[in-house]
Amino acid sequence: MPAKSFIGEIEEAARHFYATALRGEVSDANVRGYLRAASQIEEVWQQVDDRLAQLTTAGTPPWEAYAQLRYPLAFIRAARTYQVFVRELLAADAAFDPATRGYLPRLTYDQANALCHQIQPNLQHAIAALHNATYEPDVALPLEFGPRIDAEDHACPVTHLQGMIGAARETREWAAGLIAQYEHAITIRGTAAPADATAHVTALNGQLAQADSQLRFGTDLVGQVSQGHASRELHEQAEDTLWQAMGGYFLINQAVALPEALRAPAPAAPGASRGTYRDRRITPSDLWQVSAPSSRSELRGTPFGTNEMREMCQKMGGVLSASAQRYLDEVDAAAQRGDVYIIAAMANCPFEPLYRARRPLELAGAQIPAGYEFHWDFHRGHVEAQQRFSRAGNWQECQE
């Protein structure tokens, strides 16, 4: 086995110093690890497409075949979009300055890391839906693209914007291709397609045109920003518009097989999300704010509690999602009304309260029957409810 040369070690040390000390960048090793772990996405996507082809070949009308596979199609396309977005962020940064290959600006790293944490849950949903004919998702559809990490004290790097353009363009090609594939499938049959199927194609093309307009506008703004004389406001406008375009394509990739997605309320534009909610960065110490009073009193300041919160924050990508914030506010309001009450703390980090509902409720889009126990699952980003959760005698280490 060849040994690494001494000169190579010196070059690597110099590159590390240049990237970290002079440019303030961080290693992208963690992000690349997530991308490698997502290698099965293409395989699962092919399995879903094969199943779709089998149904249509066997004579199932295309609109019915797509409906049968709406959940695996939606989730695998979401996982693939996150994968490509992260990959394009890394590629744009590496192309701009090869001397910093392997390192990323802090904003780009934070954004890539946050989106990497969305890949595995969507992949697992796709696999579960593909192999279970009675599968029903435990998350609200359509999915929204995110979380989004904002530049808090400086303008968004041009390389970051260029990575967004690359990701949007590739995602746009899928969206257009999926629409064309579906339209072709419903028009080559000997009998006319139902009116709602053709109306669905029209709606999809309308959504595509809107996203295309946003992509073009955002790309033009980035062209101006690239000249080096643009204000921070223009940087933000370019990022907002490109994010809206990505959200549009992200929606289309689900809605081809999920017509009701286009009838759902449109996701709020960046900067104007539901109410005052917006994904925000957090530190491990911030997570104590979402833990139950009993866990705070017993664990805060202990080595175990500190280590668990640090690990949990990393698993969350350093982001508290807008949906989690919405849930926290809504459950607090329900508690003040007396509709729910705390019965325990979850044994796993972040040791959040376990509630019981006194009457049927809707919290953060989830329906909770009267008498059920529930909490916000910070690992998977949704409400989890059961008639009764199992009990543990002690606090437990952070788990998926």
C-alpha positions as CSV (number, residue, x, y, z in Angstrom):
1,M,0.0,0.0,0.0
2,P,1.6,3.3,-1.1
3,A,2.3,5.9,1.6
4,K,1.2,9.5,1.4
5,S,4.1,11.7,0.3
6,F,5.6,14.3,2.6
7,I,5.0,16.9,-0.1
8,G,1.4,15.9,-0.3
9,E,1.0,16.3,3.5
10,I,2.5,19.8,3.2
11,E,0.1,20.7,0.4
12,E,-2.9,19.4,2.3
13,A,-1.8,21.4,5.4
14,A,-1.4,24.6,3.3
15,R,-4.8,24.1,1.7
16,H,-6.4,23.5,5.1
17,F,-4.8,26.7,6.5
18,Y,-5.9,28.7,3.4
19,A,-9.5,27.5,3.6
20,T,-10.1,27.6,7.3
21,A,-7.8,30.4,8.6
22,L,-7.9,32.8,5.7
23,R,-11.3,32.2,4.2
24,G,-13.2,31.0,7.3
25,E,-14.5,27.9,5.7
26,V,-15.3,24.5,7.2
27,S,-14.7,20.9,6.1
28,D,-17.5,19.4,3.9
29,A,-16.6,15.8,5.0
30,N,-19.8,15.4,7.0
31,V,-21.9,16.5,4.1
32,R,-20.1,14.2,1.6
33,G,-20.7,11.4,4.0
34,Y,-24.4,11.9,3.9
35,L,-24.3,12.0,0.1
36,R,-22.5,8.7,-0.1
37,A,-25.0,7.2,2.3
38,A,-27.8,8.2,-0.1
39,S,-26.4,6.1,-3.0
40,Q,-29.5,3.9,-2.9
41,I,-31.8,6.7,-4.1
42,E,-31.3,5.9,-7.8
43,E,-32.0,2.2,-7.1
44,V,-35.3,2.9,-5.3
45,W,-36.3,5.4,-7.9
46,Q,-35.8,2.8,-10.6
47,Q,-37.9,0.3,-8.6
48,V,-40.8,2.8,-8.4
49,D,-40.6,3.4,-12.1
50,D,-40.5,-0.3,-12.8
51,R,-43.6,-0.8,-10.7
52,L,-45.3,2.0,-12.6
53,A,-44.4,0.4,-15.9
54,Q,-45.7,-3.0,-14.7
55,L,-49.1,-1.5,-13.8
56,T,-49.6,0.4,-17.1
57,T,-48.4,-2.6,-19.1
58,A,-50.9,-4.8,-17.3
59,G,-53.7,-2.4,-18.5
60,T,-54.1,-0.2,-15.5
61,P,-55.1,3.3,-16.7
62,P,-52.1,5.6,-16.2
63,W,-54.0,8.0,-13.9
64,E,-54.9,5.1,-11.7
65,A,-51.3,3.7,-11.8
66,Y,-49.9,7.0,-10.8
67,A,-52.4,7.3,-8.0
68,Q,-51.5,3.9,-6.6
69,L,-47.8,4.9,-6.5
70,R,-48.4,8.5,-5.4
71,Y,-46.6,8.1,-2.1
72,P,-43.4,6.3,-3.2
73,L,-43.2,8.7,-6.2
74,A,-43.6,11.8,-4.0
75,F,-41.1,10.7,-1.4
76,I,-38.3,9.4,-3.6
77,R,-38.4,12.5,-5.8
78,A,-38.2,14.6,-2.6
79,A,-35.1,12.6,-1.4
80,R,-33.5,13.0,-4.9
81,T,-34.1,16.7,-5.0
82,Y,-32.4,17.2,-1.6
83,Q,-29.5,15.1,-2.8
84,V,-29.0,17.1,-6.0
85,F,-29.4,20.4,-4.3
86,V,-26.6,19.6,-1.9
87,R,-24.4,18.2,-4.6
88,E,-24.8,21.3,-6.7
89,L,-23.9,23.5,-3.8
90,L,-20.6,21.6,-3.4
91,A,-19.9,21.6,-7.1
92,A,-20.4,25.3,-7.5
93,D,-18.1,26.1,-4.6
94,A,-15.4,23.7,-5.8
95,A,-15.5,25.2,-9.3
96,F,-15.1,28.7,-8.0
97,D,-11.9,28.0,-6.1
98,P,-10.3,24.5,-6.5
99,A,-7.9,25.5,-3.8
100,T,-10.7,25.2,-1.2
101,R,-12.1,21.9,-2.5
102,G,-13.2,19.9,0.5
103,Y,-14.2,23.1,2.4
104,L,-17.3,25.3,2.3
105,P,-18.4,28.7,3.4
106,R,-20.2,28.5,6.7
107,L,-23.6,29.4,5.2
108,T,-23.3,26.8,2.4
109,Y,-22.2,24.1,4.9
110,D,-25.1,24.9,7.2
111,Q,-27.6,24.8,4.4
112,A,-26.2,21.6,2.9
113,N,-26.0,19.9,6.2
114,A,-29.6,20.8,7.1
115,L,-30.9,19.4,3.8
116,C,-28.9,16.3,4.1
117,H,-30.9,15.5,7.2
118,Q,-34.0,15.5,5.0
119,I,-32.7,12.8,2.6
120,Q,-32.9,9.7,4.8
121,P,-36.5,10.2,6.2
122,N,-37.9,10.7,2.7
123,L,-36.0,7.7,1.4
124,Q,-37.4,5.6,4.2
125,H,-40.9,6.8,3.5
126,A,-40.5,5.9,-0.2
127,I,-39.3,2.4,0.6
128,A,-42.1,1.8,3.1
129,A,-44.8,3.1,0.7
130,L,-43.4,1.0,-2.2
131,H,-43.7,-2.2,-0.2
132,N,-46.9,-1.6,1.6
133,A,-50.1,-1.3,-0.5
134,T,-52.0,0.1,2.5
135,Y,-49.3,2.7,3.5
136,E,-50.5,6.0,4.8
137,P,-47.9,8.7,5.5
138,D,-47.6,10.2,8.9
139,V,-46.4,13.6,7.5
140,A,-48.5,16.2,5.7
141,L,-48.3,16.3,1.9
142,P,-47.3,18.0,-0.2
143,L,-43.9,18.4,1.4
144,E,-42.3,21.8,1.5
145,F,-38.8,22.3,0.3
146,G,-36.5,23.1,3.3
147,P,-35.4,24.0,5.8
148,R,-33.8,27.1,4.6
149,I,-30.8,28.6,6.3
150,D,-30.4,32.3,6.0
151,A,-27.3,34.5,5.9
152,E,-27.7,36.3,9.2
153,D,-24.9,38.9,9.1
154,H,-23.5,38.9,5.6
155,A,-24.6,38.6,2.0
156,C,-25.2,35.1,0.5
157,P,-22.0,34.0,-1.4
158,V,-22.3,34.1,-5.2
159,T,-21.1,30.5,-5.3
160,H,-24.0,29.6,-3.1
161,L,-26.4,31.3,-5.5
162,Q,-24.8,29.6,-8.5
163,G,-25.2,26.2,-6.8
164,M,-28.9,27.0,-6.3
165,I,-29.2,27.8,-10.0
166,G,-27.6,24.5,-11.0
167,A,-29.9,22.6,-8.7
168,A,-33.0,24.4,-9.9
169,R,-32.1,23.8,-13.5
170,E,-31.7,20.1,-13.0
171,T,-34.8,19.8,-10.9
172,R,-36.7,21.8,-13.6
173,E,-35.7,19.2,-16.2
174,W,-37.2,16.4,-14.1
175,A,-40.3,18.4,-13.5
176,A,-40.8,19.1,-17.2
177,G,-39.9,15.5,-18.1
178,L,-42.3,14.0,-15.6
179,I,-45.2,16.2,-16.8
180,A,-44.4,15.1,-20.4
181,Q,-44.2,11.5,-19.4
182,Y,-47.6,11.6,-17.7
183,E,-49.2,13.6,-20.5
184,H,-47.9,11.0,-23.1
185,A,-49.2,8.1,-21.0
186,I,-52.7,9.5,-20.8
187,T,-53.0,10.5,-24.5
188,I,-51.7,7.3,-26.2
189,R,-54.6,5.2,-24.8
190,G,-57.4,4.2,-27.2
191,T,-60.0,5.9,-24.9
192,A,-60.1,9.5,-24.0
193,A,-58.6,10.5,-20.6
194,P,-60.9,11.7,-17.9
195,A,-61.5,15.4,-17.8
196,D,-59.8,15.7,-14.4
197,A,-56.6,14.0,-15.8
198,T,-56.3,16.5,-18.6
199,A,-57.1,19.4,-16.3
200,H,-54.3,18.1,-14.0
201,V,-51.8,18.3,-16.8
202,T,-52.9,21.9,-17.5
203,A,-52.4,22.8,-13.9
204,L,-49.0,21.2,-13.8
205,N,-47.9,23.1,-16.9
206,G,-49.1,26.3,-15.3
207,Q,-47.1,25.6,-12.1
208,L,-44.1,24.9,-14.3
209,A,-44.4,28.2,-16.2
210,Q,-44.5,30.1,-12.9
211,A,-41.5,28.3,-11.5
212,D,-39.6,28.9,-14.8
213,S,-40.3,32.6,-14.5
214,Q,-38.9,32.7,-11.0
215,L,-35.8,30.8,-12.1
216,R,-35.2,33.2,-14.9
217,F,-35.7,36.2,-12.7
218,G,-33.4,34.8,-10.0
219,T,-30.7,33.8,-12.5
220,D,-30.8,37.4,-14.0
221,L,-30.4,38.8,-10.5
222,V,-27.4,36.5,-9.8
223,G,-25.8,37.8,-13.0
224,Q,-26.0,41.3,-11.6
225,V,-24.7,40.2,-8.2
226,S,-21.8,38.4,-9.9
227,Q,-20.6,41.8,-11.2
228,G,-19.6,42.6,-7.6
229,H,-21.5,45.9,-7.2
230,A,-24.9,44.6,-5.9
231,S,-26.3,45.5,-2.5
232,R,-27.1,42.9,0.1
233,E,-30.7,43.4,-0.7
234,L,-30.1,42.2,-4.2
235,H,-28.3,39.2,-2.9
236,E,-31.3,38.4,-0.7
237,Q,-33.8,38.9,-3.5
238,A,-31.8,36.6,-5.8
239,E,-31.8,33.9,-3.1
240,D,-35.5,34.4,-2.3
241,T,-36.5,34.0,-5.9
242,L,-34.3,31.0,-6.6
243,W,-35.7,29.4,-3.5
244,Q,-39.3,30.0,-4.7
245,A,-38.4,28.4,-8.0
246,M,-37.0,25.3,-6.3
247,G,-40.1,25.1,-4.2
248,G,-42.2,25.2,-7.4
249,Y,-40.3,22.4,-9.0
250,F,-40.3,20.4,-5.7
251,L,-44.0,20.7,-5.7
252,I,-44.4,19.6,-9.3
253,N,-42.3,16.5,-8.7
254,Q,-44.8,15.4,-6.1
255,A,-47.9,16.7,-7.8
256,V,-47.6,14.7,-11.0
257,A,-48.9,11.6,-9.1
258,L,-50.6,13.6,-6.3
259,P,-53.1,16.0,-8.0
260,E,-54.4,17.1,-4.6
261,A,-51.0,18.7,-3.9
262,L,-51.9,21.5,-6.4
263,R,-55.2,22.1,-4.6
264,A,-53.5,22.4,-1.2
265,P,-52.6,25.9,0.2
266,A,-49.5,27.1,-1.5
267,P,-46.3,27.2,0.6
268,A,-45.6,30.6,2.0
269,A,-42.9,32.5,0.2
270,P,-39.5,32.9,1.9
271,G,-39.6,35.6,4.5
272,A,-43.4,35.3,4.7
273,S,-43.9,31.8,6.0
274,R,-46.8,30.8,8.2
275,G,-47.4,33.6,10.7
276,T,-44.0,34.5,12.0
277,Y,-42.5,31.1,11.7
278,R,-39.3,30.5,9.8
279,D,-36.6,27.8,10.1
280,R,-34.0,29.2,12.4
281,R,-30.6,28.2,13.6
282,I,-30.2,26.8,17.1
283,T,-27.4,25.8,19.4
284,P,-27.5,22.8,21.7
285,S,-28.3,25.0,24.7
286,D,-31.4,26.3,22.8
287,L,-32.9,22.8,22.8
288,W,-33.4,23.0,26.6
289,Q,-36.3,25.4,25.8
290,V,-38.2,22.6,24.2
291,S,-37.5,20.0,26.9
292,A,-40.0,19.2,29.6
293,P,-39.6,21.0,33.0
294,S,-38.7,17.7,34.7
295,S,-35.9,16.9,32.3
296,R,-34.5,20.5,32.5
297,S,-34.4,20.3,36.3
298,E,-32.7,16.9,36.3
299,L,-30.4,17.0,33.3
300,R,-29.4,20.5,32.4
301,G,-25.8,21.1,33.3
302,T,-25.0,17.4,33.6
303,P,-22.4,15.8,31.3
304,F,-25.0,13.4,30.1
305,G,-27.6,16.1,29.3
306,T,-25.0,18.4,27.7
307,N,-23.6,15.6,25.4
308,E,-27.1,14.5,24.4
309,M,-28.2,18.0,23.5
310,R,-25.1,18.4,21.4
311,E,-25.7,15.2,19.5
312,M,-29.4,16.0,19.0
313,C,-28.6,19.5,17.7
314,Q,-26.2,17.9,15.1
315,K,-28.9,15.4,14.1
316,M,-31.3,18.2,13.5
317,G,-28.8,20.0,11.3
318,G,-28.6,22.9,13.8
319,V,-32.1,24.0,12.7
320,L,-35.4,24.3,14.5
321,S,-38.0,24.0,11.7
322,A,-40.9,26.4,11.2
323,S,-43.3,23.5,11.7
324,A,-41.7,22.6,15.0
325,Q,-42.0,26.2,16.2
326,R,-45.7,26.2,15.1
327,Y,-46.3,23.1,17.0
328,L,-44.7,24.5,20.2
329,D,-46.8,27.6,20.1
330,E,-50.0,25.7,19.3
331,V,-49.5,23.1,22.0
332,D,-48.7,25.9,24.5
333,A,-52.0,27.6,23.6
334,A,-53.8,24.3,23.9
335,A,-52.3,23.8,27.4
336,Q,-53.4,27.3,28.4
337,R,-56.9,26.5,27.3
338,G,-56.8,23.2,29.3
339,D,-57.2,21.1,26.2
340,V,-54.0,19.2,26.9
341,Y,-51.7,18.5,29.8
342,I,-48.2,17.2,30.4
343,I,-48.1,13.6,31.7
344,A,-44.4,12.8,31.3
345,A,-41.1,13.7,29.6
346,M,-39.9,11.6,26.6
347,A,-36.9,9.5,27.7
348,N,-34.8,10.4,24.6
349,C,-33.2,13.7,23.8
350,P,-34.4,16.5,23.6
351,F,-36.6,15.1,26.5
352,E,-39.7,17.0,25.3
353,P,-43.0,16.9,27.1
354,L,-45.4,14.1,26.4
355,Y,-49.0,15.4,26.4
356,R,-52.5,13.9,26.7
357,A,-55.4,15.4,24.8
358,R,-58.6,16.1,26.7
359,R,-60.6,16.5,23.4
360,P,-59.9,16.0,19.7
361,L,-57.4,18.5,18.4
362,E,-55.5,19.6,15.3
363,L,-51.9,20.6,16.1
364,A,-49.5,21.6,13.3
365,G,-51.7,19.9,10.8
366,A,-52.0,16.6,12.7
367,Q,-55.2,15.2,14.0
368,I,-55.1,14.0,17.6
369,P,-58.0,12.0,19.1
370,A,-59.3,12.7,22.6
371,G,-57.4,10.7,25.2
372,Y,-54.3,10.1,23.0
373,E,-50.8,10.8,24.1
374,F,-48.6,12.8,21.8
375,H,-45.4,14.7,21.4
376,W,-43.3,16.4,18.6
377,D,-40.8,13.9,17.2
378,F,-37.8,16.1,16.7
379,H,-35.9,13.3,14.9
380,R,-38.5,13.1,12.1
381,G,-40.2,16.5,12.2
382,H,-43.8,15.7,12.9
383,V,-46.4,15.0,15.6
384,E,-46.4,11.4,16.9
385,A,-49.6,10.3,18.7
386,Q,-50.6,6.9,20.3
387,Q,-53.1,5.8,22.8
388,R,-50.3,5.2,25.1
389,F,-46.5,5.3,24.7
390,S,-44.2,2.8,26.4
391,R,-42.5,3.9,29.6
392,A,-38.8,3.8,30.5
393,G,-37.3,3.9,34.0
394,N,-34.4,6.1,33.1
395,W,-33.2,8.8,30.7
396,Q,-31.9,7.2,27.5
397,E,-29.2,8.1,24.9
398,C,-30.2,9.9,21.8
399,Q,-31.8,7.6,19.2
400,E,-33.3,7.8,15.8
